[in-house]
Amino acid sequence: MTTGLVLDVKRYAIHDGPGIRTTVFLSGCPLSCWWCHNPESQPREASIRVDAGRCLACGDCEHVCPGQDGEPCRVCGRCVEACPAGARHLVGRETTVEALVGEIARDRAFHERSGGGVTFSGGEPLMQPEFLLATLRACGERGMHRAIDTCGYAEREILDRITNEVDLVLYDLKAVDPHLHRETTGRGNELILANLAHLAERGIPMEIRYPVVPGVSDRDDAVDRAGEFLRGLPGERSIRVLPFHASAEDKHRRLGREWKGESVVAGLGASAVRRRLASFGLSVVDGESRS
């Protein structure tokens, strides 16, 4: 039985593709962007997150924990259920394809009335290819519109198998400069750019998403490099400019992760980025960032 690790399922999502959608956030991501809206989704394993500010130090979690004598956490979730203050949270849950599709199907009425469907996001959904592929096929058998939101960092064979089962790809382009991309995400972008060009050549229905990140993608040179690259891709597609939000700052701090939003100098705003990209002859639209 194919199983996967799901971080969250968001119902009535309106920023993750056409219509009203159910967005499934899968755990695991090869990148470590400092501005990530879901930093808890980056690890591939389930974990227990503790909100120290709410902890009562009552010891209830210790009493129910099956681990003894310094054993590593089994991530069973018993301490989460026992905590009277809600200070402990289970991050990631293992589920089957059948269970997840059943959960998604609860929203079919909203999908059908609005022209929506299901979007798989993360983290990076391509990090769990077999689970994602099986779930996409099961959703397709039920006539659901299927989309993935990806950074494109995956082997070509995996990318092709997955995109053969989707109706739309939401492709994130964070930076074209390879040194800037590595410095701010922890990975180079050679594979990402090559995969984006490959999907464009295949004619895969795609929306390219350009997040406006201070000090990264909002600089004149960064926008121009993106415009030049995107202009050279075959076919036509829309470029959605996503404004920057600092709403994930608290998440990063609670997870002990560095937040650089206060130390970088902001450049062009979303409107200026949109106009600059449009000057390259691209079809550019505004949008909201949720990943």
C-alpha positions as CSV (number, residue, x, y, z in Angstrom):
1,M,0.0,0.0,0.0
2,T,1.5,3.3,-1.1
3,T,1.8,5.9,1.7
4,G,3.1,9.4,1.9
5,L,3.8,12.1,4.5
6,V,1.3,15.0,4.4
7,L,1.9,18.2,6.2
8,D,-1.6,19.7,5.7
9,V,-4.7,19.7,3.6
10,K,-6.1,23.2,2.9
11,R,-9.7,23.4,1.8
12,Y,-11.3,26.2,-0.2
13,A,-7.9,27.4,-1.5
14,I,-8.2,30.2,-4.2
15,H,-4.5,31.0,-4.9
16,D,-3.2,27.6,-6.1
17,G,-4.7,27.3,-9.5
18,P,-8.1,28.0,-11.2
19,G,-11.3,27.9,-9.2
20,I,-11.8,26.7,-5.7
21,R,-9.2,24.1,-4.8
22,T,-8.1,21.6,-2.2
23,T,-4.3,22.1,-1.7
24,V,-2.3,19.2,-0.3
25,F,1.0,20.1,1.3
26,L,3.5,17.2,1.1
27,S,6.5,17.1,3.4
28,G,10.1,17.4,2.2
29,C,11.9,19.9,0.1
30,P,15.4,20.0,-1.5
31,L,15.6,23.8,-1.1
32,S,16.0,25.8,2.1
33,C,14.7,29.3,1.1
34,W,15.0,31.7,4.0
35,W,11.6,33.2,3.0
36,C,9.7,29.9,2.8
37,H,6.1,30.2,3.9
38,N,6.1,26.6,5.1
39,P,9.5,26.0,6.7
40,E,8.1,23.1,8.7
41,S,7.6,21.3,5.4
42,Q,11.3,21.2,4.5
43,P,12.2,18.1,6.5
44,R,11.2,14.8,4.9
45,E,10.4,13.2,8.3
46,A,7.5,13.8,10.7
47,S,8.4,15.6,13.9
48,I,7.0,17.1,17.1
49,R,7.2,20.9,17.3
50,V,7.1,22.5,20.7
51,D,5.9,26.0,21.4
52,A,8.0,26.8,24.4
53,G,5.9,29.9,25.1
54,R,2.8,27.8,25.8
55,C,4.5,25.0,27.7
56,L,3.3,24.7,31.3
57,A,6.1,22.3,32.3
58,C,3.4,20.0,33.8
59,G,5.1,16.8,32.7
60,D,2.0,15.2,31.2
61,C,3.9,14.7,27.9
62,E,6.6,12.8,29.7
63,H,4.2,10.5,31.5
64,V,2.6,9.2,28.2
65,C,5.8,9.0,26.2
66,P,6.6,5.4,25.3
67,G,10.3,6.2,24.9
68,Q,12.5,5.6,27.9
69,D,16.1,6.3,29.0
70,G,17.0,8.8,26.3
71,E,15.6,6.9,23.4
72,P,15.0,9.0,20.3
73,C,11.4,10.3,19.8
74,R,9.2,7.9,18.0
75,V,6.9,10.7,16.7
76,C,3.9,8.7,17.9
77,G,1.9,11.9,18.8
78,R,0.9,10.8,22.3
79,C,2.5,13.8,23.9
80,V,0.5,16.1,21.5
81,E,-2.8,14.5,22.6
82,A,-1.8,14.8,26.3
83,C,-0.6,18.4,26.3
84,P,-3.3,20.5,28.1
85,A,-1.9,23.8,26.7
86,G,-1.7,22.8,23.1
87,A,2.0,23.5,23.1
88,R,3.0,20.4,21.1
89,H,2.2,19.8,17.5
90,L,2.6,16.9,15.2
91,V,4.3,18.1,12.0
92,G,3.5,15.6,9.2
93,R,1.2,12.6,9.1
94,E,1.5,9.4,7.2
95,T,-1.5,8.5,5.1
96,T,-2.5,6.2,2.2
97,V,-3.5,7.2,-1.3
98,E,-7.0,6.0,-0.7
99,A,-7.4,8.0,2.5
100,L,-6.1,11.2,1.0
101,V,-8.2,10.9,-2.1
102,G,-11.2,10.4,0.1
103,E,-10.4,13.6,2.0
104,I,-9.9,15.5,-1.3
105,A,-13.2,14.2,-2.7
106,R,-15.1,15.8,0.1
107,D,-14.7,19.1,-1.8
108,R,-15.8,17.9,-5.2
109,A,-18.9,20.1,-5.1
110,F,-16.8,23.2,-4.7
111,H,-14.4,22.0,-7.5
112,E,-17.2,21.3,-10.0
113,R,-19.1,24.6,-9.4
114,S,-16.0,26.8,-9.7
115,G,-13.9,24.9,-12.2
116,G,-11.4,24.1,-9.5
117,G,-9.7,20.9,-8.4
118,V,-6.7,19.6,-6.4
119,T,-3.2,21.1,-6.1
120,F,-0.2,19.3,-4.7
121,S,2.2,21.7,-3.0
122,G,4.7,21.5,-0.2
123,G,7.5,21.5,0.6
124,E,8.2,20.0,-2.8
125,P,5.7,17.4,-4.0
126,L,8.2,15.8,-6.4
127,M,10.1,14.6,-3.3
128,Q,7.5,11.9,-2.9
129,P,7.1,10.8,-6.5
130,E,5.5,7.3,-6.1
131,F,2.9,8.6,-3.6
132,L,2.2,11.7,-5.7
133,L,1.9,9.7,-8.9
134,A,-0.5,7.2,-7.4
135,T,-2.6,10.0,-5.9
136,L,-2.7,12.0,-9.1
137,R,-3.9,8.9,-11.0
138,A,-6.5,8.2,-8.5
139,C,-7.8,11.8,-8.7
140,G,-7.7,11.6,-12.5
141,E,-9.9,8.5,-12.4
142,R,-12.4,10.6,-10.5
143,G,-12.3,13.4,-13.1
144,M,-10.6,15.9,-10.9
145,H,-8.5,18.8,-12.3
146,R,-5.0,18.2,-11.0
147,A,-2.1,20.7,-10.5
148,I,1.3,20.6,-8.9
149,D,3.2,23.6,-7.5
150,T,6.9,22.8,-7.9
151,C,10.3,24.3,-7.7
152,G,11.4,21.9,-10.5
153,Y,14.3,20.4,-8.6
154,A,13.9,16.8,-9.6
155,E,15.3,14.2,-12.0
156,R,14.0,14.4,-15.5
157,E,12.4,11.0,-15.4
158,I,10.4,11.8,-12.3
159,L,9.4,15.2,-13.7
160,D,8.1,13.6,-16.9
161,R,6.2,10.8,-15.1
162,I,4.4,13.3,-12.9
163,T,3.6,15.9,-15.5
164,N,2.0,13.3,-17.7
165,E,-0.6,13.0,-15.0
166,V,-1.4,16.7,-14.4
167,D,-3.5,19.3,-16.0
168,L,-1.5,22.3,-14.9
169,V,2.0,22.9,-13.6
170,L,2.7,25.9,-11.3
171,Y,6.4,26.4,-11.6
172,D,8.3,28.6,-9.2
173,L,11.2,30.6,-10.6
174,K,13.2,32.2,-7.7
175,A,16.4,33.4,-9.4
176,V,18.1,32.9,-12.7
177,D,21.6,33.8,-11.4
178,P,23.1,30.4,-10.3
179,H,25.2,32.0,-7.5
180,L,22.3,34.0,-6.1
181,H,20.1,31.0,-6.2
182,R,22.6,28.8,-4.4
183,E,23.3,31.5,-1.8
184,T,19.6,32.0,-0.9
185,T,18.1,28.5,-1.4
186,G,21.0,26.2,-0.6
187,R,21.0,24.7,-4.2
188,G,22.1,25.6,-7.6
189,N,19.4,26.3,-10.3
190,E,20.9,24.5,-13.3
191,L,18.5,21.6,-13.0
192,I,15.6,23.9,-12.3
193,L,16.1,26.0,-15.4
194,A,16.8,23.0,-17.6
195,N,13.5,21.3,-16.4
196,L,11.6,24.5,-17.0
197,A,12.8,24.7,-20.6
198,H,12.1,21.0,-21.0
199,L,8.4,21.4,-19.9
200,A,8.0,24.5,-22.2
201,E,9.4,22.5,-25.1
202,R,6.9,19.7,-24.3
203,G,4.0,22.2,-24.3
204,I,3.0,21.3,-20.8
205,P,0.2,23.7,-19.5
206,M,2.1,25.8,-17.1
207,E,2.0,29.0,-15.1
208,I,5.4,30.4,-14.0
209,R,5.4,32.0,-10.6
210,Y,7.9,34.7,-9.8
211,P,8.0,35.5,-6.0
212,V,9.2,39.0,-5.2
213,V,11.8,38.5,-2.4
214,P,13.7,41.4,-1.0
215,G,17.4,41.2,-2.0
216,V,16.8,38.2,-4.2
217,S,14.3,38.6,-7.0
218,D,13.4,42.3,-6.6
219,R,16.7,43.6,-8.0
220,D,16.9,45.2,-11.4
221,D,19.5,42.7,-12.6
222,A,17.6,39.7,-11.2
223,V,14.3,40.8,-12.9
224,D,16.1,41.4,-16.2
225,R,17.8,38.0,-16.2
226,A,14.5,36.4,-15.5
227,G,12.8,38.4,-18.3
228,E,15.6,37.4,-20.8
229,F,15.3,33.7,-19.8
230,L,11.5,33.5,-19.9
231,R,11.4,35.4,-23.2
232,G,13.6,32.7,-24.7
233,L,11.2,29.8,-23.8
234,P,9.1,28.3,-26.6
235,G,5.3,28.7,-26.5
236,E,3.1,31.1,-24.5
237,R,2.3,31.1,-20.8
238,S,1.5,33.5,-18.0
239,I,3.9,34.8,-15.5
240,R,2.4,35.4,-12.1
241,V,4.2,37.9,-9.9
242,L,3.8,37.0,-6.2
243,P,4.2,39.8,-3.7
244,F,6.4,39.3,-0.6
245,H,4.8,38.5,2.7
246,A,6.6,38.3,6.0
247,S,3.9,36.2,7.6
248,A,6.2,33.2,8.0
249,E,8.7,35.1,10.2
250,D,7.2,33.8,13.4
251,K,7.3,30.2,12.1
252,H,11.0,30.5,11.2
253,R,11.9,31.9,14.6
254,R,9.9,29.2,16.5
255,L,11.8,26.6,14.5
256,G,15.1,28.2,15.2
257,R,15.7,29.1,11.6
258,E,17.3,32.3,10.4
259,W,15.0,35.0,9.1
260,K,16.8,37.5,6.8
261,G,13.8,39.7,6.1
262,E,14.9,42.5,8.4
263,S,18.5,42.6,7.2
264,V,18.0,42.8,3.4
265,V,17.4,45.9,1.5
266,A,14.1,45.8,-0.5
267,G,14.3,46.8,-4.2
268,L,11.4,46.8,-6.7
269,G,7.9,46.3,-5.4
270,A,5.5,43.7,-7.0
271,S,4.0,46.3,-9.4
272,A,7.4,47.5,-10.6
273,V,8.5,43.9,-11.1
274,R,5.4,43.1,-13.1
275,R,5.9,46.1,-15.4
276,R,9.6,45.3,-15.9
277,L,8.9,41.7,-16.8
278,A,6.1,42.8,-19.1
279,S,8.6,45.0,-21.0
280,F,10.1,41.7,-22.3
281,G,6.9,40.9,-24.1
282,L,5.7,38.5,-21.4
283,S,2.1,38.0,-20.3
284,V,2.4,39.0,-16.6
285,V,-0.3,38.9,-14.0
286,D,-0.4,39.8,-10.3
287,G,-1.0,37.2,-7.6
288,E,-0.8,36.2,-3.9
289,S,2.0,34.1,-2.5
290,R,1.1,31.1,-0.5
291,S,4.2,28.9,-0.7
